[in-house]
Amino acid sequence: MASQSFKGVPAEQKVAEAERAALRDVLRREYQRNIQKPHFKGVLLDPAVIRWNYARVNSYEFFKATPKTTVLGIIVGILPPVLLMYSVRRKKNNREARYKAGEKPPRLLML
């Protein structure tokens, strides 16, 4: 069993996090050094932006339908139009029933 440190986080995980933080610091310093150069010619590419754009462009290639995405698609894509159609139809039917009953239609503007 691995030695445990504070709050049950293994020591190996803390070392790995420290190594990743050190690598991020080196990359951050290099990026800042390049961005601060007054005579820098060329394009300064950020690897995170490149990865983000690649993921956006190829999202359909890696999409996997799961029960969660199916339910989310139904809730976001199908349910709002269906509820809107139902409410419009209900309001129209109520208005038609009032007209047939001989009620005076409500005034829209109070003049």
C-alpha positions as CSV (number, residue, x, y, z in Angstrom):
1,M,0.0,0.0,0.0
2,A,1.2,3.5,-0.9
3,S,2.1,5.8,1.8
4,Q,-0.7,8.3,2.5
5,S,-0.3,12.0,3.1
6,F,-2.8,14.6,4.3
7,K,-6.5,13.8,3.6
8,G,-5.8,10.5,1.9
9,V,-3.9,11.7,-1.2
10,P,-1.1,9.3,-2.1
11,A,2.4,10.7,-2.0
12,E,3.0,9.6,-5.6
13,Q,0.1,11.7,-6.7
14,K,1.4,14.7,-5.0
15,V,4.8,14.2,-6.7
16,A,3.1,13.9,-10.1
17,E,1.1,17.1,-9.5
18,A,4.3,18.9,-8.5
19,E,6.0,17.7,-11.6
20,R,3.1,18.9,-13.8
21,A,3.0,22.2,-12.0
22,A,6.8,22.7,-12.7
23,L,6.3,21.9,-16.3
24,R,3.4,24.4,-16.6
25,D,5.6,27.0,-14.9
26,V,8.4,26.4,-17.5
27,L,5.9,26.7,-20.4
28,R,4.4,29.8,-18.9
29,R,7.8,31.5,-18.4
30,E,8.7,30.6,-22.0
31,Y,5.4,32.0,-23.3
32,Q,5.8,35.2,-21.3
33,R,9.4,35.6,-22.5
34,N,8.4,35.2,-26.2
35,I,5.4,37.6,-25.8
36,Q,7.6,40.3,-24.2
37,K,10.2,40.4,-26.9
38,P,9.8,43.8,-28.7
39,H,11.2,42.6,-32.1
40,F,9.5,39.2,-32.2
41,K,8.5,38.3,-35.8
42,G,6.2,35.5,-36.5
43,V,3.2,33.8,-34.9
44,L,3.2,32.8,-31.3
45,L,1.2,29.6,-31.0
46,D,-0.4,28.5,-27.8
47,P,-0.7,24.7,-27.7
48,A,-3.8,24.8,-25.6
49,V,-5.6,26.9,-28.2
50,I,-4.5,24.5,-31.0
51,R,-5.9,21.5,-29.0
52,W,-9.1,23.4,-28.3
53,N,-9.6,24.2,-32.0
54,Y,-8.8,20.7,-33.1
55,A,-11.4,19.3,-30.6
56,R,-14.0,21.8,-31.8
57,V,-13.4,20.9,-35.5
58,N,-13.4,17.1,-34.9
59,S,-16.1,16.9,-32.3
60,Y,-18.5,14.9,-34.5
61,E,-15.7,12.4,-35.3
62,F,-15.3,11.5,-31.6
63,F,-19.0,11.9,-30.5
64,K,-20.4,8.9,-28.8
65,A,-24.1,8.6,-28.1
66,T,-24.8,7.7,-24.5
67,P,-28.0,7.6,-22.4
68,K,-27.0,11.0,-20.9
69,T,-26.5,12.7,-24.3
70,T,-29.7,11.1,-25.6
71,V,-31.7,12.5,-22.7
72,L,-30.0,15.9,-23.0
73,G,-30.8,16.0,-26.7
74,I,-34.4,15.3,-26.1
75,I,-34.6,17.9,-23.3
76,V,-32.8,20.6,-25.3
77,G,-33.8,19.8,-28.9
78,I,-37.3,18.2,-28.8
79,L,-39.0,19.3,-25.6
80,P,-39.0,23.1,-26.1
81,P,-40.7,23.1,-29.5
82,V,-43.2,20.5,-28.4
83,L,-44.1,22.5,-25.3
84,L,-44.4,25.7,-27.4
85,M,-46.7,24.1,-29.9
86,Y,-48.8,22.6,-27.1
87,S,-49.2,26.0,-25.4
88,V,-50.0,27.8,-28.7
89,R,-52.6,25.2,-29.6
90,R,-54.2,25.3,-26.2
91,K,-54.4,29.1,-26.2
92,K,-56.0,29.0,-29.7
93,N,-58.5,26.3,-28.7
94,N,-59.5,28.3,-25.5
95,R,-59.9,31.5,-27.6
96,E,-62.0,29.7,-30.2
97,A,-64.2,28.2,-27.4
98,R,-64.8,31.6,-25.9
99,Y,-65.7,33.0,-29.4
100,K,-68.2,30.2,-29.9
101,A,-69.7,30.8,-26.5
102,G,-70.3,34.4,-27.5
103,E,-67.9,36.1,-25.0
104,K,-66.4,39.4,-26.0
105,P,-62.7,39.1,-26.9
106,P,-60.4,40.8,-24.5
107,R,-59.2,44.2,-25.5
108,L,-55.5,44.4,-26.2
109,L,-55.1,48.1,-25.7
110,M,-56.8,50.0,-22.9
111,L,-57.9,53.2,-24.7
